[in-house]
Amino acid sequence: MRDYLSATSQFNYQHTVDAALDGDLTALNACVECCDRHALPGRIALFWEGRDGASATYTFSDLQDKAARLANFLLGQGVKKGDKVAGLLPRNIELLITVFATWRIGAVYQPLFTAFGPKAIEHRLSCSGAKVVVTDAGNRSKLTEVADCPTIVTVAGPKGQGVVRGDYSFWAELANYSAECEPVLLTGEDPFLLMFTSGTTGPSKALSVPLKAIVAFQSYTRDAVDLRPEDAFWNVADPGWAYGIYFGVTGPMAMGHPITFYDGPFTLESTCRVINKYGITNLTGSPTAYRLLIAGGDEFARSIKGKLRIVSSAGEPLNPEVIRWFADNLGVVIHDHYGQTELGMVLCNHHG
């Protein structure tokens, strides 16, 4: 088990929590809360694992530098406070750079799930009025079918693959801009995320998330998930959805804790590989994911038994069979948590 945080820079979540309790949420920036204030030398922000076994580690300082460069590019495109920037991106470093760059200039990040088809993407972009959409070579073709698509920034594949005439090339643009970009300060009521929720009737509807929600995201991550400095944390939920962006990115990173991204399909083999390679001790996911792992039976149990300290579940009802299997075969208890895109997590079985 690794201690990711130095003795002089333990969890700094109290900064925002104290401000909320004092009623002083009038000068906040989500990029500062989740990145800049943790950008100490060597402090790790992301462990990244690719589907082909490639891996990389990024620090908060890396993210601070690159997010500032992309922020300056966005400013050059006329993006300003309150404007929407959409991300149609897999779980790669470019996703975090896009999120933090958007927040740095007081704009609002809109996640787009990469499994969406063109019509679902078009509906969400039309509703949001996004000024810019950032995508990658694997998802770029979907945008050709989107009517009135905003400015497109594409993360190129090998030899520039995926970048269409008229696109901006992600990494080429970062190289053209300065890493000096002052964060735009907001109030706690200002939006920083734009989510879409299914509701009960009709198409998905837009939902603005206020900046003060970071306080709740930290509290859930600290108290319910019981994320500790010595934990290696992995939330397997996709950041294209609320649980992934709220509690796989915002909550832990606002606490200064590194996160884990696996850019590949969720399988028994990949899950065991990531848990063992990165020493994952604190795991969160959905009951569907856990049922898939249980189907691996003894193979799964032998591979990770004794590795996990705690496991959390959200997104759908957690059936008793999954709880019993994890307790009997892995010696770890899953705690079920309930929340909504509109509210965050509201009913939790706390580990802490």
QUIKATA-V451302 format. One record per residue. N is the residue number from 0. RES is the residue in three letters. SS is DSSP state (H for helix, E for strand, - for the rest). D_FIRST is the distance of its C-alpha to the first C-alpha in Angstrom with 1 decimal. Layout:
# QUIKATA-V451302
n,res,ss,d_first
N,RES,SS,D_FIRST
N,RES,SS,D_FIRST
This chain:
# QUIKATA-V451302
n,res,ss,d_first
0,MET,-,0.0
1,ARG,-,3.8
2,ASP,-,6.9
3,TYR,-,9.4
4,LEU,-,12.3
5,SER,-,14.3
6,ALA,-,15.9
7,THR,-,19.1
8,SER,-,18.2
9,GLN,-,16.4
10,PHE,-,17.3
11,ASN,-,21.0
12,TYR,-,22.1
13,GLN,H,24.6
14,HIS,H,26.7
15,THR,H,27.9
16,VAL,H,27.9
17,ASP,H,30.2
18,ALA,H,32.4
19,ALA,H,32.9
20,LEU,H,33.7
21,ASP,-,36.2
22,GLY,-,37.7
23,ASP,-,37.1
24,LEU,-,35.9
25,THR,-,38.5
26,ALA,-,36.8
27,LEU,E,33.6
28,ASN,-,32.3
29,ALA,H,29.5
30,CYS,H,28.5
31,VAL,H,28.3
32,GLU,H,26.3
33,CYS,H,23.7
34,CYS,-,23.7
35,ASP,H,26.0
36,ARG,H,24.8
37,HIS,H,21.2
38,ALA,-,22.6
39,LEU,-,21.5
40,PRO,-,21.2
41,GLY,-,18.2
42,ARG,-,16.6
43,ILE,E,15.2
44,ALA,E,16.9
45,LEU,E,16.5
46,PHE,E,14.8
47,TRP,E,17.8
48,GLU,E,18.4
49,GLY,E,22.0
50,ARG,-,23.7
51,ASP,-,24.8
52,GLY,-,21.4
53,ALA,-,21.9
54,SER,E,19.1
55,ALA,E,18.9
56,THR,E,17.1
57,TYR,E,19.1
58,THR,E,19.1
59,PHE,H,20.9
60,SER,H,23.6
61,ASP,H,24.1
62,LEU,H,24.7
63,GLN,H,26.9
64,ASP,H,29.1
65,LYS,H,29.6
66,ALA,H,30.0
67,ALA,H,32.7
68,ARG,H,34.5
69,LEU,H,34.6
70,ALA,H,35.7
71,ASN,H,38.6
72,PHE,H,39.6
73,LEU,H,39.6
74,LEU,H,41.8
75,GLY,H,44.1
76,GLN,-,44.4
77,GLY,-,45.6
78,VAL,-,42.5
79,LYS,-,42.7
80,LYS,-,41.3
81,GLY,-,41.2
82,ASP,-,41.6
83,LYS,E,39.5
84,VAL,E,37.4
85,ALA,E,36.2
86,GLY,E,33.3
87,LEU,E,33.8
88,LEU,-,30.6
89,PRO,-,27.8
90,ARG,-,24.1
91,ASN,-,24.3
92,ILE,H,24.1
93,GLU,H,27.8
94,LEU,H,27.3
95,LEU,H,25.2
96,ILE,H,27.8
97,THR,H,30.6
98,VAL,H,29.2
99,PHE,H,28.6
100,ALA,H,32.0
101,THR,H,33.8
102,TRP,H,32.4
103,ARG,H,33.2
104,ILE,-,36.9
105,GLY,-,37.1
106,ALA,-,37.5
107,VAL,E,36.1
108,TYR,E,33.6
109,GLN,E,34.8
110,PRO,E,32.3
111,LEU,-,34.0
112,PHE,-,32.4
113,THR,-,32.7
114,ALA,-,34.2
115,PHE,-,37.1
116,GLY,-,40.5
117,PRO,H,43.0
118,LYS,H,44.8
119,ALA,H,41.8
120,ILE,H,40.7
121,GLU,H,44.3
122,HIS,H,44.6
123,ARG,H,41.5
124,LEU,H,42.5
125,SER,H,46.1
126,CYS,H,45.1
127,SER,H,42.8
128,GLY,-,45.1
129,ALA,-,42.1
130,LYS,-,43.2
131,VAL,E,40.7
132,VAL,E,38.5
133,VAL,E,35.8
134,THR,E,35.1
135,ASP,E,34.2
136,ALA,-,36.2
137,GLY,-,35.2
138,ASN,-,36.4
139,ARG,H,39.2
140,SER,H,42.0
141,LYS,H,41.6
142,LEU,H,42.8
143,THR,H,46.1
144,GLU,H,47.2
145,VAL,-,46.4
146,ALA,-,49.5
147,ASP,-,49.6
148,CYS,-,46.1
149,PRO,-,45.0
150,THR,E,44.0
151,ILE,E,41.5
152,VAL,E,38.8
153,THR,E,37.3
154,VAL,E,34.3
155,ALA,-,36.0
156,GLY,-,35.1
157,PRO,H,36.0
158,LYS,H,39.3
159,GLY,H,39.6
160,GLN,-,39.5
161,GLY,-,39.8
162,VAL,-,41.3
163,VAL,-,44.8
164,ARG,-,47.7
165,GLY,-,47.5
166,ASP,-,43.7
167,TYR,E,41.7
168,SER,E,39.1
169,PHE,H,35.7
170,TRP,H,34.5
171,ALA,H,38.1
172,GLU,H,38.6
173,LEU,H,35.5
174,ALA,H,36.8
175,ASN,H,40.1
176,TYR,-,38.9
177,SER,-,37.8
178,ALA,-,34.4
179,GLU,-,36.3
180,CYS,-,36.6
181,GLU,-,36.9
182,PRO,-,35.2
183,VAL,-,37.7
184,LEU,-,37.3
185,LEU,E,37.9
186,THR,-,38.4
187,GLY,-,36.1
188,GLU,-,38.7
189,ASP,-,38.6
190,PRO,E,37.0
191,PHE,E,34.0
192,LEU,E,33.4
193,LEU,E,36.0
194,MET,E,35.0
195,PHE,E,37.3
196,THR,E,37.6
197,SER,-,39.7
198,GLY,-,41.5
199,THR,-,44.1
200,THR,-,46.9
201,GLY,-,47.5
202,PRO,-,45.2
203,SER,-,41.9
204,LYS,E,42.3
205,ALA,E,40.8
206,LEU,E,38.7
207,SER,E,37.9
208,VAL,E,34.7
209,PRO,E,35.3
210,LEU,-,33.0
211,LYS,-,32.6
212,ALA,H,30.6
213,ILE,H,27.5
214,VAL,H,27.6
215,ALA,H,27.4
216,PHE,H,24.7
217,GLN,H,22.5
218,SER,H,23.5
219,TYR,H,22.7
220,THR,H,19.2
221,ARG,H,18.5
222,ASP,H,20.4
223,ALA,H,20.7
224,VAL,-,17.5
225,ASP,-,15.7
226,LEU,-,13.5
227,ARG,-,11.5
228,PRO,-,10.5
229,GLU,-,6.8
230,ASP,-,7.2
231,ALA,-,7.5
232,PHE,E,11.1
233,TRP,E,13.9
234,ASN,E,17.4
235,VAL,-,19.5
236,ALA,-,22.8
237,ASP,-,25.0
238,PRO,-,25.6
239,GLY,-,29.3
240,TRP,-,29.2
241,ALA,H,28.7
242,TYR,H,25.4
243,GLY,H,23.9
244,ILE,H,25.4
245,TYR,H,25.2
246,PHE,H,21.7
247,GLY,H,20.0
248,VAL,H,21.2
249,THR,H,23.1
250,GLY,H,21.3
251,PRO,H,17.7
252,MET,H,19.2
253,ALA,H,21.7
254,MET,-,18.8
255,GLY,-,17.6
256,HIS,-,14.4
257,PRO,-,13.8
258,ILE,E,14.9
259,THR,E,14.9
260,PHE,E,18.3
261,TYR,E,19.5
262,ASP,E,23.1
263,GLY,-,24.6
264,PRO,-,25.8
265,PHE,-,23.7
266,THR,-,23.8
267,LEU,H,22.1
268,GLU,H,21.4
269,SER,H,20.0
270,THR,H,17.8
271,CYS,H,16.3
272,ARG,H,15.9
273,VAL,H,14.1
274,ILE,H,11.7
275,ASN,H,10.9
276,LYS,H,11.3
277,TYR,-,9.1
278,GLY,-,6.4
279,ILE,-,8.3
280,THR,-,7.8
281,ASN,E,11.0
282,LEU,E,14.0
283,THR,E,17.6
284,GLY,E,20.7
285,SER,-,24.2
286,PRO,H,25.7
287,THR,H,27.3
288,ALA,H,24.0
289,TYR,H,22.8
290,ARG,H,26.1
291,LEU,H,25.9
292,LEU,H,22.6
293,ILE,H,24.3
294,ALA,-,27.2
295,GLY,-,25.0
296,GLY,H,25.2
297,ASP,H,23.8
298,GLU,H,22.6
299,PHE,H,20.1
300,ALA,H,19.2
301,ARG,H,18.6
302,SER,H,16.4
303,ILE,H,13.8
304,LYS,-,14.4
305,GLY,-,11.6
306,LYS,-,9.1
307,LEU,-,10.4
308,ARG,-,10.4
309,ILE,E,13.5
310,VAL,E,16.0
311,SER,E,18.9
312,SER,E,22.2
313,ALA,-,25.1
314,GLY,-,28.1
315,GLU,-,30.1
316,PRO,-,30.6
317,LEU,-,27.9
318,ASN,-,29.9
319,PRO,H,29.4
320,GLU,H,28.9
321,VAL,H,25.6
322,ILE,H,24.4
323,ARG,H,25.6
324,TRP,H,24.2
325,PHE,H,20.6
326,ALA,H,21.0
327,ASP,H,22.9
328,ASN,H,21.0
329,LEU,H,17.4
330,GLY,-,17.4
331,VAL,-,16.4
332,VAL,-,19.0
333,ILE,E,20.0
334,HIS,E,21.7
335,ASP,E,24.6
336,HIS,E,25.5
337,TYR,E,28.9
338,GLY,E,30.0
339,GLN,E,32.4
340,THR,-,32.7
341,GLU,-,35.3
342,LEU,-,33.4
343,GLY,E,29.7
344,MET,E,28.0
345,VAL,E,30.5
346,LEU,E,29.7
347,CYS,E,26.2
348,ASN,-,24.6
349,HIS,-,22.1
350,HIS,-,18.7
351,GLY,-,18.6
